[in-house]
Amino acid sequence: MIDDIEKQLHLFFPGQSFTTPAIEAGVKKGHILIEKGKILPFLQTALFDDKVLEVELDGKGLVYFSRLKDDYSDFIEDEEDPASTDEYNQGDYLTALSHIVTLPLEPGLGSLHLRHSLFIVLRMFTRDFAVEMATTFEELSKVGDLPVLRLSFPSMARIIHNGRQFRAKVPESLDFVVSIELAEDLPELETTAIDISIKGMAFSVSKDEQKMFCPGAKHALKLFINDELLVLISGTVKHLSRVRKRTGIEYICGMEFDLTTQTLAAVVESIVASVQRAHLKDLAEKSDTCGINLIA
């Protein structure tokens, strides 16, 4: 069995070294998951929490973005006796451990590359670690009228600690507004926060508003929660991204904070903690509603 695991690790994570003792320890500690039932909670969390997934193809280092999509395409109601058919609940298809469905990748060229890839890694971030799930492309499909990508249910996954700086996701229930100073002749832009860490944040912009931001440019930000101004801080644009939503495209601007004083850093850390508490509460409510223990 260890030989099979080692072959998969080398296939999905080329260029990395995996010794037999390290693999055995990883399986024992739960850092390498080879049972589909243990991978299932991560996929359920990705679906219910609408998480953005990083998608890496054939170990080439290029990262695309996508989200999981529900799949009720096999749910056909008995027209003669509707009561004879079990009601479909969100995420039910995942429990069959047969396949997963994602939205088309962004940037869009990624979907074409994925169709010709030999192996795919989906990367999801939690509060404490990243989980990398190994899968392969099966076919193009549709859920209703929406084009989607059907992938095999991950055959294995591995847990990576310290994969990146922790980012607290801003739940929809939290009124977190960002006001950004632009050019002198333009009014401040108000938008919604997507996530925040102690070093930076990401916020949503429209396609046209994205043109107002350039990597390396500096802007002053005002952060409000529930109409209360919490901090005035400057930051540097680090990236501009597109991510597919269930309807349309989400444009994202990522900024790195200029933490000029320890006091400023402490205020940001307090905001991150507040956002995380709101996200945990939101996840707990979703867990109660769906009866699934979602992973923070």
C-alpha positions as CSV (number, residue, x, y, z in Angstrom):
1,M,0.0,0.0,0.0
2,I,2.8,2.4,0.8
3,D,4.3,1.8,-2.6
4,D,0.9,2.9,-4.2
5,I,0.8,6.0,-2.0
6,E,4.3,6.9,-2.9
7,K,3.5,6.6,-6.7
8,Q,0.5,8.9,-6.3
9,L,2.5,11.4,-4.3
10,H,5.2,11.5,-7.0
11,L,2.6,11.8,-9.7
12,F,0.6,14.6,-8.2
13,F,3.5,16.4,-6.5
14,P,6.5,16.0,-8.8
15,G,9.8,17.3,-7.8
16,Q,9.2,16.7,-4.1
17,S,10.8,14.0,-2.0
18,F,8.8,11.3,-0.2
19,T,10.5,8.6,1.9
20,T,8.8,5.5,3.1
21,P,9.2,6.5,6.8
22,A,7.8,9.9,6.1
23,I,4.8,8.5,4.2
24,E,4.1,6.0,7.0
25,A,4.2,8.7,9.6
26,G,2.0,11.0,7.4
27,V,-0.7,8.4,7.1
28,K,-0.5,7.6,10.8
29,K,-0.8,11.3,11.8
30,G,-3.6,12.0,9.4
31,H,-1.4,14.3,7.3
32,I,-1.8,12.0,4.3
33,L,-5.4,10.9,3.7
34,I,-6.1,7.9,1.5
35,E,-9.7,7.2,2.5
36,K,-12.3,9.1,0.6
37,G,-14.6,9.3,3.6
38,K,-11.9,11.4,5.4
39,I,-11.6,13.7,2.4
40,L,-15.3,14.2,2.1
41,P,-15.6,16.8,5.0
42,F,-13.2,19.1,3.2
43,L,-15.2,19.0,0.0
44,Q,-18.4,19.6,1.9
45,T,-16.9,22.6,3.6
46,A,-15.7,24.0,0.3
47,L,-19.2,23.7,-1.1
48,F,-21.2,25.0,1.8
49,D,-18.7,27.8,2.7
50,D,-18.4,28.7,-1.0
51,K,-14.6,28.6,-0.7
52,V,-12.3,29.7,-3.5
53,L,-10.1,26.7,-4.5
54,E,-6.6,27.0,-6.0
55,V,-6.2,24.6,-9.0
56,E,-2.8,23.4,-10.1
57,L,-2.4,21.3,-13.3
58,D,0.3,18.8,-14.0
59,G,2.6,20.3,-11.3
60,K,3.6,23.2,-13.5
61,G,3.2,25.8,-10.8
62,L,0.5,27.8,-12.6
63,V,-2.4,28.5,-10.3
64,Y,-6.0,28.9,-11.4
65,F,-9.1,29.5,-9.3
66,S,-12.5,27.8,-9.1
67,R,-15.3,26.8,-6.7
68,L,-17.2,23.6,-6.1
69,K,-20.6,23.4,-7.6
70,D,-23.6,21.3,-6.4
71,D,-24.6,18.5,-8.8
72,Y,-28.3,17.5,-8.9
73,S,-28.2,16.4,-12.5
74,D,-28.8,12.7,-11.6
75,F,-31.8,13.7,-9.5
76,I,-34.9,12.8,-11.6
77,E,-38.3,13.1,-9.9
78,D,-40.8,10.4,-10.6
79,E,-43.6,12.3,-12.3
80,E,-46.2,9.7,-11.5
81,D,-45.3,9.5,-7.9
82,P,-43.2,12.5,-6.7
83,A,-43.3,11.3,-3.1
84,S,-41.5,8.1,-4.1
85,T,-38.3,10.1,-4.8
86,D,-36.1,11.3,-2.0
87,E,-35.7,15.1,-1.8
88,Y,-32.3,16.2,-2.9
89,N,-30.3,18.2,-0.3
90,Q,-27.4,20.5,-1.0
91,G,-24.2,18.5,-1.3
92,D,-25.9,15.0,-1.4
93,Y,-24.0,14.0,-4.5
94,L,-20.6,14.3,-2.7
95,T,-21.6,11.5,-0.2
96,A,-21.6,9.0,-3.1
97,L,-17.8,9.6,-3.2
98,S,-17.9,9.2,-7.0
99,H,-17.0,12.6,-8.5
100,I,-16.9,16.3,-7.8
101,V,-18.1,19.2,-10.0
102,T,-16.4,22.6,-10.3
103,L,-17.2,25.9,-12.0
104,P,-15.0,26.7,-15.0
105,L,-11.5,27.9,-14.0
106,E,-10.3,31.5,-14.0
107,P,-8.4,32.7,-15.9
108,G,-10.5,31.1,-18.5
109,L,-7.6,29.4,-20.4
110,G,-7.2,27.1,-17.3
111,S,-10.4,25.2,-18.3
112,L,-8.8,24.3,-21.6
113,H,-5.6,23.2,-20.0
114,L,-7.5,21.2,-17.4
115,R,-9.2,19.2,-20.0
116,H,-5.8,18.0,-21.3
117,S,-4.1,17.6,-18.0
118,L,-3.0,14.2,-16.6
119,F,-3.4,15.2,-12.9
120,I,-5.0,18.0,-10.9
121,V,-4.4,19.3,-7.4
122,L,-7.2,21.3,-5.7
123,R,-5.9,23.4,-2.8
124,M,-8.2,24.6,0.0
125,F,-7.1,26.8,3.0
126,T,-8.5,26.4,6.5
127,R,-7.7,28.4,9.6
128,D,-4.7,26.2,10.5
129,F,-3.6,24.5,7.4
130,A,-4.0,23.8,3.6
131,V,-5.4,20.6,2.2
132,E,-4.3,19.5,-1.2
133,M,-6.6,17.0,-3.0
134,A,-5.5,14.9,-5.9
135,T,-8.0,14.4,-8.7
136,T,-8.3,14.0,-12.5
137,F,-10.5,15.4,-15.3
138,E,-13.5,13.2,-16.4
139,E,-15.7,15.3,-18.7
140,L,-17.4,18.5,-19.5
141,S,-20.9,18.6,-18.1
142,K,-23.8,20.8,-17.2
143,V,-25.8,21.3,-14.1
144,G,-29.1,22.8,-15.4
145,D,-27.9,25.2,-18.1
146,L,-24.6,25.9,-16.4
147,P,-21.4,24.5,-18.0
148,V,-19.2,22.8,-15.3
149,L,-16.2,20.5,-15.1
150,R,-16.6,17.0,-13.7
151,L,-13.6,15.6,-11.9
152,S,-13.0,12.3,-10.2
153,F,-13.5,12.2,-6.4
154,P,-10.0,12.9,-4.9
155,S,-8.1,9.6,-4.5
156,M,-5.9,11.1,-1.8
157,A,-5.1,14.4,0.0
158,R,-2.4,15.8,2.2
159,I,-2.4,18.4,4.9
160,I,0.2,21.2,4.7
161,H,0.8,23.4,7.7
162,N,2.0,26.9,7.4
163,G,0.9,26.9,3.7
164,R,0.3,30.7,3.7
165,Q,-0.5,33.6,6.0
166,F,-3.8,32.9,7.7
167,R,-6.7,34.9,6.1
168,A,-10.0,35.3,7.9
169,K,-12.9,35.0,5.4
170,V,-15.5,37.8,5.8
171,P,-19.0,36.2,6.0
172,E,-21.9,37.8,4.3
173,S,-23.6,38.4,7.6
174,L,-20.8,40.8,8.6
175,D,-21.2,44.4,7.4
176,F,-17.5,45.0,6.5
177,V,-17.0,47.9,4.2
178,V,-13.8,49.2,2.7
179,S,-13.4,52.8,1.5
180,I,-10.4,53.4,-0.8
181,E,-8.9,56.6,-1.8
182,L,-8.2,56.8,-5.6
183,A,-6.9,59.7,-7.7
184,E,-7.4,63.2,-6.4
185,D,-10.2,63.9,-9.0
186,L,-12.1,60.7,-8.1
187,P,-14.4,60.1,-5.1
188,E,-13.5,57.3,-2.6
189,L,-14.5,53.9,-3.7
190,E,-16.7,51.9,-1.3
191,T,-16.7,48.1,-1.6
192,T,-17.0,44.9,0.4
193,A,-14.1,43.0,2.0
194,I,-13.5,39.3,1.0
195,D,-10.9,38.3,3.5
196,I,-8.3,39.8,5.8
197,S,-5.0,38.8,7.4
198,I,-2.6,40.6,9.8
199,K,-0.6,41.6,6.7
200,G,-3.2,42.5,4.1
201,M,-6.7,42.0,2.7
202,A,-8.7,41.4,-0.4
203,F,-11.8,43.2,-1.5
204,S,-14.3,43.0,-4.3
205,V,-14.3,45.4,-7.3
206,S,-16.2,45.6,-10.6
207,K,-14.6,44.9,-13.9
208,D,-14.4,48.7,-14.6
209,E,-13.2,49.5,-11.1
210,Q,-10.4,47.0,-11.4
211,K,-8.8,49.3,-14.0
212,M,-8.2,51.8,-11.2
213,F,-5.7,49.6,-9.5
214,C,-2.2,48.7,-10.6
215,P,0.2,46.3,-8.9
216,G,2.7,48.3,-6.8
217,A,0.3,51.3,-6.4
218,K,-0.4,52.6,-2.9
219,H,-3.8,53.6,-1.6
220,A,-5.3,54.7,1.7
221,L,-8.0,52.5,3.1
222,K,-10.7,53.0,5.7
223,L,-12.1,49.8,7.3
224,F,-15.7,49.9,8.7
225,I,-17.6,47.2,10.5
226,N,-21.2,47.9,11.2
227,D,-20.7,51.6,10.1
228,E,-17.9,52.0,12.7
229,L,-14.6,53.2,11.4
230,L,-12.0,50.9,12.9
231,V,-8.8,51.9,11.2
232,L,-7.3,54.2,8.6
233,I,-4.4,52.4,6.9
234,S,-2.4,52.5,3.7
235,G,-1.6,49.5,1.5
236,T,0.1,48.4,-1.7
237,V,-1.7,46.6,-4.5
238,K,-0.2,43.1,-4.7
239,H,-2.5,41.3,-7.2
240,L,-5.7,41.6,-9.3
241,S,-7.6,38.3,-9.8
242,R,-10.7,37.0,-11.4
243,V,-12.7,34.1,-9.8
244,R,-15.8,32.4,-11.2
245,K,-18.9,32.7,-9.1
246,R,-22.1,30.7,-9.4
247,T,-23.4,33.6,-11.4
248,G,-20.9,35.8,-13.2
249,I,-17.3,36.7,-12.4
250,E,-15.8,38.1,-9.2
251,Y,-13.0,40.6,-9.6
252,I,-10.7,40.8,-6.6
253,C,-7.9,43.2,-5.5
254,G,-5.4,42.1,-3.0
255,M,-3.4,44.6,-0.9
256,E,-0.6,44.4,1.6
257,F,-0.8,46.7,4.6
258,D,1.8,49.2,5.4
259,L,2.1,48.4,9.2
260,T,4.1,51.4,10.3
261,T,3.6,51.0,14.1
262,Q,2.9,48.3,16.6
263,T,-0.3,50.0,17.5
264,L,-1.5,49.8,13.9
265,A,-0.6,46.1,13.7
266,A,-2.5,45.4,17.0
267,V,-5.6,47.1,15.6
268,V,-5.5,45.0,12.4
269,E,-4.9,41.8,14.5
270,S,-8.1,42.7,16.5
271,I,-10.1,43.2,13.3
272,V,-8.9,39.8,12.0
273,A,-10.0,38.1,15.2
274,S,-13.4,39.8,15.0
275,V,-13.9,38.6,11.4
276,Q,-12.8,35.1,12.4
277,R,-15.3,34.9,15.2
278,A,-18.1,36.0,12.8
279,H,-16.9,33.4,10.3
280,L,-16.9,30.6,12.9
281,K,-20.4,31.6,14.0
282,D,-21.6,31.6,10.4
283,L,-20.0,28.1,9.9
284,A,-21.6,26.8,13.0
285,E,-25.0,27.9,11.8
286,K,-24.4,26.3,8.4
287,S,-23.3,23.1,10.2
288,D,-26.5,23.1,12.2
289,T,-28.6,23.6,9.2
290,C,-27.0,21.0,7.0
291,G,-26.1,18.5,9.7
292,I,-22.5,18.4,8.6
293,N,-19.5,19.3,10.7
294,L,-17.8,21.9,8.5
295,I,-14.2,22.7,8.9
296,A,-13.1,26.2,9.9
